[in-house]
């Protein structure tokens, strides 16, 4: 995953509402009306949050009539998780000079 894509996802998840939305979507596809009820936000605010999540690629949306349905993009989420898992922290040992601790 390219660093720019990781940065966009991190920025999108940096908002508590968007993080909660992603968590809620981990249970499966949801209608925008369900998200509105859960988060007690206005429709324009939800649209703003969903636009950010869709643009970073973490969330898919589909329209059915006048309703929008949202789901996680599992491929993008898997790639993001793999990037996070690839990060390591090397233990510096006994704290000798030059240690990052």
ChimeraX commands (.cxc) that place a marker at each C-alpha (Angstrom):
marker #1 position 0.00,0.00,0.00 radius 0.5
marker #1 position 1.38,3.40,-0.96 radius 0.5
marker #1 position 2.18,5.82,1.89 radius 0.5
marker #1 position -0.25,8.40,0.48 radius 0.5
marker #1 position -3.12,5.90,0.66 radius 0.5
marker #1 position -2.19,4.96,4.22 radius 0.5
marker #1 position -2.08,8.64,5.15 radius 0.5
marker #1 position -5.55,9.24,3.69 radius 0.5
marker #1 position -6.99,6.33,5.64 radius 0.5
marker #1 position -5.28,7.47,8.85 radius 0.5
marker #1 position -6.65,10.97,8.35 radius 0.5
marker #1 position -10.14,9.59,7.73 radius 0.5
marker #1 position -9.96,7.46,10.88 radius 0.5
marker #1 position -8.69,10.42,12.90 radius 0.5
marker #1 position -12.25,11.57,13.55 radius 0.5
marker #1 position -14.22,9.83,16.31 radius 0.5
marker #1 position -17.46,9.78,14.29 radius 0.5
marker #1 position -15.77,8.27,11.24 radius 0.5
marker #1 position -14.00,5.71,13.39 radius 0.5
marker #1 position -17.35,4.78,14.93 radius 0.5
marker #1 position -18.94,4.54,11.50 radius 0.5
marker #1 position -16.22,2.15,10.31 radius 0.5
marker #1 position -16.66,0.10,13.46 radius 0.5
marker #1 position -20.42,-0.05,12.89 radius 0.5
marker #1 position -19.89,-1.09,9.25 radius 0.5
marker #1 position -17.69,-3.97,10.38 radius 0.5
marker #1 position -20.97,-5.75,11.19 radius 0.5
marker #1 position -22.08,-5.44,7.56 radius 0.5
marker #1 position -23.72,-3.04,5.14 radius 0.5
marker #1 position -25.79,-0.23,6.66 radius 0.5
marker #1 position -28.22,2.28,5.25 radius 0.5
marker #1 position -27.36,5.93,5.82 radius 0.5
marker #1 position -30.54,6.22,7.89 radius 0.5
marker #1 position -29.17,3.65,10.37 radius 0.5
marker #1 position -25.97,5.63,10.73 radius 0.5
marker #1 position -27.94,8.83,11.27 radius 0.5
marker #1 position -29.89,7.25,14.12 radius 0.5
marker #1 position -26.81,5.87,15.82 radius 0.5
marker #1 position -24.63,8.96,15.70 radius 0.5
marker #1 position -27.28,11.63,16.13 radius 0.5
marker #1 position -25.71,13.85,13.49 radius 0.5
marker #1 position -27.34,15.80,10.69 radius 0.5
marker #1 position -27.66,14.38,7.20 radius 0.5
marker #1 position -25.18,16.92,5.73 radius 0.5
marker #1 position -22.65,16.00,8.43 radius 0.5
marker #1 position -23.08,12.30,7.68 radius 0.5
marker #1 position -22.62,13.01,3.96 radius 0.5
marker #1 position -19.38,14.84,4.74 radius 0.5
marker #1 position -18.05,11.94,6.82 radius 0.5
marker #1 position -19.08,9.35,4.24 radius 0.5
marker #1 position -17.49,11.31,1.42 radius 0.5
marker #1 position -14.16,11.22,3.24 radius 0.5
marker #1 position -14.45,7.49,3.99 radius 0.5
marker #1 position -15.44,6.69,0.40 radius 0.5
marker #1 position -12.72,8.89,-1.12 radius 0.5
marker #1 position -9.96,7.21,0.89 radius 0.5
marker #1 position -11.30,3.87,-0.37 radius 0.5
marker #1 position -12.15,2.37,3.01 radius 0.5
marker #1 position -15.92,2.42,2.44 radius 0.5
marker #1 position -18.05,1.48,-0.57 radius 0.5
marker #1 position -21.37,3.10,-1.23 radius 0.5
marker #1 position -24.26,2.15,-3.43 radius 0.5
marker #1 position -27.47,3.90,-4.14 radius 0.5
marker #1 position -30.81,2.14,-4.20 radius 0.5
marker #1 position -33.62,4.55,-4.97 radius 0.5
marker #1 position -33.21,7.52,-2.66 radius 0.5
marker #1 position -31.17,5.56,-0.09 radius 0.5
marker #1 position -27.42,5.16,0.20 radius 0.5
marker #1 position -25.99,1.93,1.56 radius 0.5
marker #1 position -22.47,1.74,2.92 radius 0.5
marker #1 position -20.10,-1.16,3.48 radius 0.5
marker #1 position -16.43,-1.64,4.22 radius 0.5
marker #1 position -14.07,-2.18,1.32 radius 0.5
marker #1 position -12.57,-5.41,2.65 radius 0.5
marker #1 position -9.66,-5.40,0.20 radius 0.5
marker #1 position -8.60,-1.88,1.22 radius 0.5
marker #1 position -9.05,-2.69,4.91 radius 0.5
marker #1 position -6.96,-5.85,4.53 radius 0.5
marker #1 position -4.20,-3.88,2.78 radius 0.5
marker #1 position -4.28,-1.23,5.52 radius 0.5
marker #1 position -4.11,-3.88,8.25 radius 0.5
marker #1 position -1.17,-5.54,6.48 radius 0.5
marker #1 position 0.65,-2.21,6.39 radius 0.5
marker #1 position 0.04,-1.68,10.11 radius 0.5
marker #1 position 1.17,-5.25,10.86 radius 0.5
marker #1 position 4.38,-4.63,8.91 radius 0.5
marker #1 position 5.38,-1.90,11.34 radius 0.5
marker #1 position 7.77,-3.15,13.97 radius 0.5
marker #1 position 9.42,-1.78,17.02 radius 0.5
marker #1 position 12.92,-3.02,17.62 radius 0.5
marker #1 position 13.60,-3.40,21.32 radius 0.5
marker #1 position 16.76,-1.49,22.13 radius 0.5
marker #1 position 17.75,-3.93,24.84 radius 0.5
marker #1 position 19.50,-2.52,27.87 radius 0.5
marker #1 position 19.17,1.17,27.04 radius 0.5
marker #1 position 22.80,1.78,26.06 radius 0.5
marker #1 position 23.91,4.98,24.31 radius 0.5
marker #1 position 22.30,5.36,20.93 radius 0.5
marker #1 position 19.06,3.77,22.01 radius 0.5
marker #1 position 15.87,5.45,20.91 radius 0.5
marker #1 position 14.27,5.03,24.32 radius 0.5
marker link #1:1,2 radius 0.2
marker link #1:2,3 radius 0.2
marker link #1:3,4 radius 0.2
marker link #1:4,5 radius 0.2
marker link #1:5,6 radius 0.2
marker link #1:6,7 radius 0.2
marker link #1:7,8 radius 0.2
marker link #1:8,9 radius 0.2
marker link #1:9,10 radius 0.2
marker link #1:10,11 radius 0.2
marker link #1:11,12 radius 0.2
marker link #1:12,13 radius 0.2
marker link #1:13,14 radius 0.2
marker link #1:14,15 radius 0.2
marker link #1:15,16 radius 0.2
marker link #1:16,17 radius 0.2
marker link #1:17,18 radius 0.2
marker link #1:18,19 radius 0.2
marker link #1:19,20 radius 0.2
marker link #1:20,21 radius 0.2
marker link #1:21,22 radius 0.2
marker link #1:22,23 radius 0.2
marker link #1:23,24 radius 0.2
marker link #1:24,25 radius 0.2
marker link #1:25,26 radius 0.2
marker link #1:26,27 radius 0.2
marker link #1:27,28 radius 0.2
marker link #1:28,29 radius 0.2
marker link #1:29,30 radius 0.2
marker link #1:30,31 radius 0.2
marker link #1:31,32 radius 0.2
marker link #1:32,33 radius 0.2
marker link #1:33,34 radius 0.2
marker link #1:34,35 radius 0.2
marker link #1:35,36 radius 0.2
marker link #1:36,37 radius 0.2
marker link #1:37,38 radius 0.2
marker link #1:38,39 radius 0.2
marker link #1:39,40 radius 0.2
marker link #1:40,41 radius 0.2
marker link #1:41,42 radius 0.2
marker link #1:42,43 radius 0.2
marker link #1:43,44 radius 0.2
marker link #1:44,45 radius 0.2
marker link #1:45,46 radius 0.2
marker link #1:46,47 radius 0.2
marker link #1:47,48 radius 0.2
marker link #1:48,49 radius 0.2
marker link #1:49,50 radius 0.2
marker link #1:50,51 radius 0.2
marker link #1:51,52 radius 0.2
marker link #1:52,53 radius 0.2
marker link #1:53,54 radius 0.2
marker link #1:54,55 radius 0.2
marker link #1:55,56 radius 0.2
marker link #1:56,57 radius 0.2
marker link #1:57,58 radius 0.2
marker link #1:58,59 radius 0.2
marker link #1:59,60 radius 0.2
marker link #1:60,61 radius 0.2
marker link #1:61,62 radius 0.2
marker link #1:62,63 radius 0.2
marker link #1:63,64 radius 0.2
marker link #1:64,65 radius 0.2
marker link #1:65,66 radius 0.2
marker link #1:66,67 radius 0.2
marker link #1:67,68 radius 0.2
marker link #1:68,69 radius 0.2
marker link #1:69,70 radius 0.2
marker link #1:70,71 radius 0.2
marker link #1:71,72 radius 0.2
marker link #1:72,73 radius 0.2
marker link #1:73,74 radius 0.2
marker link #1:74,75 radius 0.2
marker link #1:75,76 radius 0.2
marker link #1:76,77 radius 0.2
marker link #1:77,78 radius 0.2
marker link #1:78,79 radius 0.2
marker link #1:79,80 radius 0.2
marker link #1:80,81 radius 0.2
marker link #1:81,82 radius 0.2
marker link #1:82,83 radius 0.2
marker link #1:83,84 radius 0.2
marker link #1:84,85 radius 0.2
marker link #1:85,86 radius 0.2
marker link #1:86,87 radius 0.2
marker link #1:87,88 radius 0.2
marker link #1:88,89 radius 0.2
marker link #1:89,90 radius 0.2
marker link #1:90,91 radius 0.2
marker link #1:91,92 radius 0.2
marker link #1:92,93 radius 0.2
marker link #1:93,94 radius 0.2
marker link #1:94,95 radius 0.2
marker link #1:95,96 radius 0.2
marker link #1:96,97 radius 0.2
marker link #1:97,98 radius 0.2
marker link #1:98,99 radius 0.2
marker link #1:99,100 radius 0.2
marker link #1:100,101 radius 0.2
view
